Amino acid sequence: MEKNASSIFEREPILSFCQAFLKEHPQAKLFLVGGAVRDLILKRKGKDYDFVICGVDPEKIQTWFSKRGSMGLVGRSFGVFKFSPKEFPAPHFEPIDLALPRREHAQEGSQGGYRDFDIQSDPSLSIEEDLSRRDFTMNALAYDVHKRELVDPFGGQEDLEHKIIRAVGDPKDRFGEDMSRTLRALRQAAQLGFTIEPNTWSALCETMTRIHATRTSRETGEEEFVVAREVIAKEILKALFSNPALATDLLFRSGAFAKLFPEIHQTIAQGEISEEWLQQTKDLPSLLALLFYKVPPKRVSKLLQDMKMESLDREVPYRIEIRSVVDLVERLQNVAELDSLSSWPAHRVFQYFANPQGERFLNLLEVMGQTEYVKRMRELLFSFCRSCGVEHLSQVRASVTGNDIIQTLGIKPGPKVGEFLRQAFDLQLTEGLDREKILERLQK
């Protein structure tokens, strides 16, 4: 591991400040910490770099780094800076976290909110004390940049080797301090394919029963959830996005679905969603539609809205749009109507399937075993492409316009024009007629 860690400081130009900082601050101890160290051990590509600096006052840290890039103080008591080197400015590159070693204690009366901590930074604290406040052993790791050695006071490296997620210290205390750690553990287990250690799992499941706890806000005086819905949405969506089958199993067995989405829990408990379906589902909106396919669409919409499932940044790959999920649920619940497909006009078939939602729907039907129906539908859609002389449905364009109808047939703008346009498109899709022949047919 030490060899991998040493090489990262040589191959990553964004970390070139490390040796210069240590040279000019010989009393300093600089540690790469947390997920970056974990990913180095697992030989995974990471993008976030977090450091803890011991033995240097925050004013000196701010002065030195400000000369080499932009510095932002996250919180004075936290002692955390966001540093962006001049050569790697934000937002094009992720800022680097620079923190003083910290100790933290749950506030008096804390109910397990992730902000319910008294946090104090102290340059004189040891790295071991800083690591002791972290959630899981695999995240309580540090790499001493100067000595080029791993600091591992809680056996995190061994847990990584055995693919185990284990709480630091007493798991009841760790989850009691911050209940969102329960969902973080599930998400990281899904992402890494790890097993959660039995005592940690037991405490996680016990804590999950309180995930809906509320309290009176200190700022507004209004009732609020202890664990913010936005935090829950982010952890669940990231877990499902990374490993649908494993994440679904973990969310079900831990009781997370039972508390947050009881309808999903019931559907799974009744054996109506197979692991094979989950493994074959290709995107997150389709996966959620599959999990909710027995639930009334209006109820699905409310559940997802209440859980702030659209609150994530638009740039992240695991963000969803609620209307897409609800539309897919409606399609799955109305699948019986598709038996009358032979009576549908061509333009209606095209409008229903020739779009991303239509493709998702067909993929879902295929996953759920409707292979013959999907085969017939794809053959029909392909025939539309042949008629229009294109290779893909996205290239199909209506050859007759509203102005063509008005000028050629001599009718006034209005609903009648739309009727003729639909007839024109039907002729184009089914018979492959060009513009002139379509207009000629319509005139007759």
KATA-V675793 format. One line per field, one symbol per residue. ss: DSSP state (2 for helix, 1 for strand, 0 for the rest). phi: phi as a letter, one per 40 degrees, with the letter a starting at -180 (. if undefined). psi: psi as a letter, one per 20 degrees, with the letter a starting at -180 (. if undefined). A space follows every 50 residues. Layout:
ss->???
phi->???
psi->???
//
This chain:
ss->02222222222022202222222200001111102222222200000001 11110002222222220011111110000111111222000000011111 01111100000000001111100000222220000122200111000011 10000222222001101000222222200222222222222200110222 22222222000001110000001110002222222222222202222222 22200222220222222220000022222200022222222000002222 22222200000000000000022222222222202222222220022222 22200222222222222000222222222222222222000022200000 02222222200000222222222222222220002222222220
phi->.dcccccccccbdcbccdccccccbcccbbbcbgdccdccccfbcbbbbb bbbbgbcccccccccccbicbbccacccgbbbbbddcbccccbccccbbc cbbabcccgcbhccbcbcbbcadccccccccccccbdcbcbabccccfac bacbgcccccccfbbbccgccccccccaccccccccccccccgcbcddcc cccccccccbccdbaccccbgccacccdccccdcccccccccadcccccc ccccgccdccbdccdcccccgcbcccdcccccacdccccccbccbddccd dcdccccfcbccdccccbcbbdcccccccccccbccccccdccccdccdc ccbcadccccccccccdcgcccccccccccccccccccgbcbdcccbccb bccdcccccgbcdidccccccccccdccccbgccdccccccccc
psi->ghgggghhihiohijihghgghhimhiqpppprchhgghghilqprippp qpoqjpqhhhgggghhijaqppogpghhkpqopoqhimqqjhqpqppoqq qqqqqpqpjpjkqijlqoppqohiqqhhhghiirgqhiilqqoohgilqp omijkhghhghjlpopqpbohhgghhhohihghhggghhggikrqpqghg gghghghhijijqrrpphgijrpqqgophhgggggghhghhhnggggggg hghijghhhhmhhggggghjkjoqhgghhipirghgghhghjiipphhhg ggghghjlijiqqhhqijqrphhgggghggghijhhhihkhhiqqhhggg hhhlrhghgggggghghjjlhgghghghgghhhggghikrhqhiipppip rhhgggggikqqqahhghghgggghghghhikqagghghgghh.
//
